[in-house]
Amino acid sequence: MTKIKPVNERELVLGILMEVTEKGQYSHLVIRDVLGKYQYLDKKERAFITRVTEGTLEHMIELDYILDQFSKVKVKKMKPVIRNILRSAVYQLKYMDTVPDSAVCNEAVKLAVKKGFSGLRGFVNGVLRSTSAGLGQVRYPSDPVEGLSVRYSMPVWILKLWLQSYDRQTVETMLEEFQKEKPLTVRVRPSLENIGEGGGRPPRGTGAEAVWPEVLKLQKELEGEGIRLEPHPYLPYACYLSGQDYLGDLQSFREGRFSVQDVSSMLVCEMAAPKPGDVVIDVCAAPGGKAVHMAEMLRGTGSVEARDLTAYKTGLIQENIDRSGLSNIQARQMDARVLDAASAEKADIVIADLPCSGLGVLGKKTDLKYNVTEESLESLVKLQREILTAAKAYVRPGGKLVYSTCTINPSENLENVHWFLEQNPEFALRDIRESLCEELKGDVQEKGCLQLLPGIHKSDGFFLACMEKGLPQRSN
């Protein structure tokens, strides 16, 4: 008797694509929810769902361009279900050698029929057969910017924006990096004796001395579970994690022995360099990685208040706090734009990792590039300045304001810093070079700012700046 599968992976892929492309949902959240619901699927099936969904979204401009070469009905005129069935099928044809072309075509036709489009089975079959036969002859646009847009599925306006600030080679390097499959970056939780008296990391050695014992211990443990943990070159507690399926299945993750966090985010805390007893306010903290990191660096002293706008976001922060087991940190729901008079000049460190265009993390949030607009960039800059205006009030004299974004757009980064310093002369850039590894010191701008670029640096695209509030001048 033939066993009928309870769920079809391609149907789940279609459902995710419909949620993202037609309803505007965030792909990483929809994928997470679907994989959580269907945890009983084996690792191979879950990997297929993730790869096809993320790959289809990542390459969507190119896939639409290819489809328009072989279909009499242009992609924009197709019914949404058929459009997404064809997109995911062409992704498999072009980028997945492990799936036979005939199987891709047959499964797409079956799915179209199952979704009530039996009258279009011939259309779906014909387009995909033609595409399969002609993929090698597809001609890409000759215009340099249009060519980059199609090959790397990046909107033209974003490319033009980047080319105003970066040379073509740098832009193409970033585009290539966005499309590479990369391991997860995690932060391994150290024991208190390895955090260092100044709150930051102790001086780095070389070789084995540059990696903390907790990393080596976790590395050996995970190796027994078929999972690879490799040290990151920038920080002794940062690592690459690969080979995992569902993090929630790992006891070490549930116990809070490591957290998912990009190394760029870890550098925020390194730059802040908290001292035992410091009071820290993180004004846009969700999901809480930096706030928990700061609480660890305080060695159980001081306090960290991790704030965010909604109950959902503060719930995410609380999950991270609960997993960490730390008692010197709390989550609080608050609008970062609204001045909290009770916190005026109470914080030694204010973390302002603010809402931004996210143009530095397009490799992780593949659908973001289709939703952000030129108009939204202007409104984001305005929002960032509103939050900075409120957040500055919480910094006590001699304290630090650390500003960061996960974008590579200068108007949200260095230009915002210049604006802030002009408006607030009591603040000045603090030299961050001693907080960084040798590989990054040469990239520091104006002694207190660091722009990380995908493919150029071993991190997400990310901007960091550390500004110090001067002590009051004594009168004679």
C-alpha positions in Angstrom: 0.0 0.0 0.0 1.4 3.4 -1.0 1.9 5.8 1.9 0.4 9.2 1.2 2.4 12.1 2.6 0.5 14.2 5.0 1.9 17.4 3.5 3.5 18.5 0.2 6.7 20.6 0.6 6.0 22.5 -2.7 2.5 23.4 -1.5 4.0 24.8 1.7 6.5 26.7 -0.3 3.6 28.2 -2.4 1.7 29.1 0.8 4.7 31.0 2.1 5.3 32.8 -1.2 1.7 33.9 -1.3 1.8 35.3 2.2 5.0 37.2 1.4 4.3 38.5 -2.1 0.6 39.0 -2.0 -0.1 39.9 1.7 3.2 41.6 2.5 4.2 39.3 5.4 7.9 39.0 6.4 9.4 35.9 4.9 11.6 35.0 7.9 8.6 35.1 10.2 6.4 33.1 7.9 9.1 30.5 7.2 9.7 30.2 11.0 6.0 29.7 11.7 5.6 27.1 9.0 8.6 25.1 10.1 7.5 25.3 13.6 4.0 23.9 12.7 5.5 21.1 10.7 8.3 20.1 13.0 7.7 16.4 12.2 9.0 16.8 8.7 12.5 15.3 8.3 15.6 17.5 8.0 15.8 17.1 4.2 12.2 18.2 3.7 12.6 21.2 5.9 15.8 22.2 4.2 14.0 22.0 0.8 11.2 24.3 2.0 13.7 26.8 3.3 15.9 26.8 0.3 13.2 27.0 -2.4 11.3 29.7 -0.5 14.3 31.9 0.3 15.9 31.2 -3.1 12.7 32.2 -5.0 12.4 35.4 -3.1 16.1 36.2 -3.3 16.2 35.7 -7.2 12.7 37.0 -7.9 13.6 39.8 -10.3 15.8 37.4 -12.3 13.1 34.7 -12.3 10.4 37.1 -13.5 12.8 38.3 -16.3 13.4 34.7 -17.4 9.7 33.8 -17.3 8.9 36.8 -19.5 11.3 35.4 -22.1 9.3 32.1 -22.4 5.7 33.0 -21.5 3.3 34.9 -23.8 1.5 36.1 -20.7 3.9 38.4 -18.8 4.5 37.7 -15.1 2.6 40.8 -13.9 -0.5 39.6 -15.8 -0.5 36.1 -14.4 -2.8 34.9 -11.6 -0.9 35.2 -8.3 -1.0 31.4 -7.6 0.3 30.5 -11.1 2.9 33.3 -10.9 4.4 31.9 -7.7 4.2 28.3 -8.8 6.2 29.2 -11.9 8.7 31.3 -10.0 9.6 28.6 -7.5 9.7 26.0 -10.4 12.1 28.2 -12.4 14.3 28.6 -9.3 14.6 24.9 -9.0 15.4 24.5 -12.7 18.1 27.1 -12.6 19.6 26.7 -9.1 18.9 23.1 -7.9 20.7 20.4 -9.9 19.5 17.7 -7.5 15.9 18.0 -8.8 15.3 16.6 -12.3 13.7 19.1 -14.7 10.9 16.7 -15.5 10.0 16.4 -11.8 10.0 20.1 -11.4 7.6 20.5 -14.4 5.3 17.6 -13.3 5.1 18.8 -9.7 4.3 22.3 -10.7 1.4 21.1 -13.0 0.1 18.9 -10.2 0.1 21.8 -7.8 -1.7 24.1 -10.2 -4.4 21.5 -10.6 -4.6 21.0 -6.9 -5.1 24.7 -6.4 -8.1 24.8 -8.8 -6.3 25.8 -12.0 -6.7 22.6 -14.0 -7.5 24.7 -17.1 -4.0 26.2 -16.9 -2.1 22.9 -16.7 -1.1 23.1 -20.3 0.1 26.7 -19.9 2.2 25.8 -16.8 3.7 22.7 -18.5 4.5 24.6 -21.7 6.2 27.5 -20.0 8.3 25.3 -17.8 9.3 22.9 -20.7 10.3 25.9 -22.8 12.2 27.5 -19.9 14.0 24.2 -19.2 15.1 23.9 -22.8 16.2 27.6 -23.2 17.7 28.6 -19.9 21.2 28.5 -21.3 20.3 31.0 -24.0 18.7 33.7 -21.8 20.2 37.1 -22.6 20.6 39.6 -19.8 20.2 43.4 -20.2 23.2 45.2 -21.8 22.8 48.3 -19.6 25.2 48.0 -16.7 22.8 48.9 -14.0 19.9 46.9 -15.5 22.2 44.0 -15.9 23.2 44.0 -12.3 19.6 44.4 -11.3 18.5 41.3 -13.1 21.5 39.1 -12.4 21.4 39.8 -8.6 17.7 40.6 -8.3 18.2 44.0 -6.8 15.9 46.9 -7.6 17.5 49.5 -9.9 16.9 52.4 -7.5 18.9 50.7 -4.7 21.8 50.0 -7.1 21.9 53.7 -8.1 21.8 54.7 -4.5 24.8 52.5 -3.6 26.7 53.6 -6.7 26.6 57.1 -5.4 28.6 56.0 -2.3 30.6 52.9 -3.4 32.5 51.9 -6.5 31.0 49.3 -8.8 33.4 46.6 -7.7 32.4 47.1 -4.0 28.7 47.0 -5.0 29.1 43.8 -7.0 31.0 42.2 -4.1 28.1 43.1 -1.8 25.6 41.7 -4.3 27.5 38.4 -4.6 27.7 38.1 -0.8 24.0 38.6 -0.3 23.3 35.5 -2.5 25.8 33.2 -0.8 24.6 30.6 1.6 26.2 31.3 4.9 26.3 29.6 8.3 24.5 31.1 11.3 26.5 33.5 13.5 26.2 32.9 17.2 27.5 34.3 20.5 28.7 31.8 23.0 28.1 32.7 26.6 31.3 32.9 28.6 31.8 32.3 32.3 32.2 35.4 34.4 36.0 35.0 34.8 36.3 35.4 31.0 34.4 38.6 30.6 37.1 40.8 32.0 37.1 43.4 34.8 36.4 46.3 32.4 33.2 44.6 31.2 34.6 43.9 27.7 36.7 41.1 26.5 40.2 40.4 27.9 43.2 41.0 25.6 43.2 38.5 22.7 46.0 36.1 22.2 46.8 34.1 19.1 45.7 30.6 18.0 44.0 28.7 20.8 44.4 31.6 23.2 42.1 33.7 21.1 39.2 31.3 21.7 37.5 31.1 25.0 37.2 27.7 26.8 33.4 27.8 26.6 33.7 27.8 22.8 35.9 24.8 22.7 33.7 22.9 25.1 30.5 23.7 23.1 32.3 22.9 19.9 33.1 19.4 21.1 29.6 18.8 22.4 27.9 20.0 19.2 30.3 17.9 17.1 28.8 14.8 18.8 25.4 16.0 17.5 26.6 16.4 13.9 26.8 20.2 14.2 29.8 22.3 13.3 30.9 25.3 15.4 33.8 27.4 14.1 35.3 30.5 15.8 34.8 33.8 14.1 38.0 35.9 13.6 36.6 39.1 15.1 35.7 38.1 18.6 36.7 35.2 20.9 33.1 34.3 21.7 31.6 34.7 18.2 31.2 31.6 16.1 29.8 30.2 12.9 27.2 27.4 13.4 26.2 25.0 10.6 24.6 21.7 10.2 21.7 22.4 12.6 18.1 21.8 11.8 15.9 23.3 14.5 17.6 25.3 17.2 14.9 24.5 19.8 16.0 20.9 19.7 19.5 21.8 21.0 19.7 21.6 24.8 22.7 24.0 24.8 20.5 26.6 23.0 17.6 26.1 25.4 19.9 26.6 28.3 21.1 29.9 26.9 24.7 28.8 26.4 24.7 30.4 23.0 22.5 33.0 21.2 21.9 33.8 17.6 23.5 37.1 16.9 25.6 38.6 14.1 29.1 39.7 15.0 28.3 43.2 14.0 25.7 43.3 16.7 28.2 42.0 19.2 30.6 44.8 18.3 28.0 47.3 19.6 28.5 46.0 23.1 32.3 45.9 22.6 32.3 49.5 21.6 30.1 50.4 24.6 32.6 48.8 26.9 30.4 48.6 30.1 32.0 48.7 33.5 30.6 46.7 36.5 27.8 48.7 38.0 26.8 50.6 34.9 23.2 51.5 34.1 22.3 50.6 30.5 19.2 51.5 28.6 18.6 49.9 25.2 15.8 51.9 23.6 14.9 49.6 20.6 16.1 46.3 22.0 14.0 43.5 20.4 14.7 40.6 20.1 17.2 41.4 22.9 20.5 40.0 21.8 22.5 43.1 22.6 20.7 43.8 25.9 21.4 40.3 27.1 25.0 40.6 25.9 25.4 43.9 27.9 24.0 42.2 31.0 26.5 39.4 30.7 29.4 41.9 30.3 28.2 43.6 33.6 29.1 40.4 35.4 25.8 40.3 37.3 26.1 43.9 38.4 24.4 47.1 37.4 21.2 47.0 35.3 20.0 46.8 31.8 16.5 48.0 30.7 15.6 46.6 27.3 12.8 48.6 25.8 10.7 48.2 22.7 7.4 49.5 21.2 5.0 46.6 21.3 4.0 43.7 23.6 5.1 41.3 20.9 8.6 42.7 20.8 9.0 42.9 24.5 7.8 39.3 24.6 10.7 38.4 22.3 13.1 40.2 24.6 11.7 38.4 27.7 12.2 35.0 26.0 15.9 35.8 25.6 16.1 37.1 29.1 14.4 33.9 30.5 16.8 31.7 28.5 19.8 33.7 29.7 18.9 33.3 33.4 20.3 36.8 34.1 18.7 38.9 36.9 20.2 42.3 36.1 18.1 42.9 33.0 14.4 43.6 32.5 12.1 44.2 29.5 9.9 47.2 29.3 7.3 48.3 26.7 7.9 51.9 25.7 7.8 54.2 22.6 11.4 55.3 22.0 10.2 58.5 20.4 8.5 59.7 23.6 10.8 61.2 26.2 10.9 59.3 29.5 11.6 62.1 31.9 12.2 59.6 34.8 15.2 58.3 32.9 16.9 61.7 32.3 20.7 61.4 32.8 20.3 58.1 34.6 22.2 55.9 32.1 25.9 55.3 31.8 25.3 53.7 28.4 22.4 54.2 26.0 22.1 51.7 23.1 20.2 53.1 20.1 20.1 50.3 17.5 17.3 52.0 15.5 14.7 51.0 12.9 16.3 51.4 9.4 16.0 50.4 5.8 17.8 47.1 6.5 19.9 47.3 3.3 22.8 45.6 5.0 20.9 42.4 5.8 19.3 41.6 2.5 21.0 38.2 2.5 18.9 37.3 5.6 15.7 39.2 4.9 15.4 38.5 1.2 12.1 40.1 0.6 13.0 43.4 2.2 14.5 44.9 -1.0 11.1 44.7 -2.7 9.3 46.5 0.0 11.6 49.4 1.0 11.2 52.6 -1.1 13.0 55.8 -1.7 10.2 57.6 0.2 10.5 55.3 3.1 14.2 56.1 3.5 13.4 59.7 4.1 10.8 58.9 6.7 13.2 56.5 8.4 15.9 59.2 8.7 13.3 61.4 10.3 12.3 58.6 12.7 15.9 57.9 13.6 16.5 61.6 14.5 13.3 61.7 16.6 14.5 58.7 18.6 18.1 60.0 19.0 16.7 63.3 20.3 14.8 61.5 23.0 17.6 58.9 23.8 20.3 61.6 24.3 18.4 62.8 27.4 19.1 59.5 29.2 22.9 59.8 29.0 24.5 61.1 32.1 27.6 63.4 31.8 30.6 61.2 30.9 28.2 58.5 29.6 28.0 57.0 26.1 25.4 56.9 23.3 26.0 54.0 20.9 24.1 54.4 17.6 23.8 51.6 15.1 21.8 50.4 12.1 21.8 47.3 9.9 22.1 49.4 6.7 24.8 50.7 4.4 22.9 53.9 3.4 25.0 56.9 4.4 21.9 59.1 5.1 20.9 56.8 7.8 24.4 56.4 9.2 27.3 58.9 9.0 25.0 61.7 7.9 22.8 61.1 11.0 25.9 61.2 13.2 27.0 64.5 11.7 23.5 65.9 12.2 23.4 64.8 15.8 26.8 66.2 16.7 25.9 69.5 15.2 22.7 69.7 17.1 24.3 68.4 20.4 27.8 69.9 20.9 28.0 68.4 24.4 28.5 65.0 22.6 31.7 64.0 20.7 32.8 60.9 18.9 34.7 58.5 21.2 37.7 56.6 19.9 36.6 53.0 19.3 39.8 51.6 17.8 41.0 49.9 21.0 37.6 48.0 21.2 38.2 46.4 17.8 40.4 43.6 16.4 43.3 44.5 14.2 41.4 43.6 11.1 38.8 46.3 11.7 40.8 49.2 13.2 41.9 50.5 9.8 38.2 50.9 8.7 37.2 53.2 11.5 35.9 56.6 10.3 36.4 59.8 12.2 37.8 57.7 15.1 34.3 56.8 16.3 32.4 55.3 13.4 32.6 51.9 11.6 30.7 51.0 8.4 30.7 47.2 7.8 30.0 46.0 4.3 28.8 42.5 3.2 31.6 40.7 1.4 34.2 43.3 2.4 33.9 42.4 6.1 33.0 39.1 7.7 29.6 40.4 8.9 26.3 41.8 7.9 26.2 45.3 6.5 26.1 47.4 9.7 27.0 50.8 11.0 28.2 51.7 14.5 29.1 55.0 16.2 30.0 55.7 19.8 29.4 59.3 21.1 30.4 60.4 24.6 28.6 63.1 26.6 31.1 65.6 28.0 31.4 66.3 31.7 30.1 69.7 32.9 32.7 72.5 32.7 33.8 73.7 36.2 33.4 77.4 36.7 36.4 79.3 38.1 
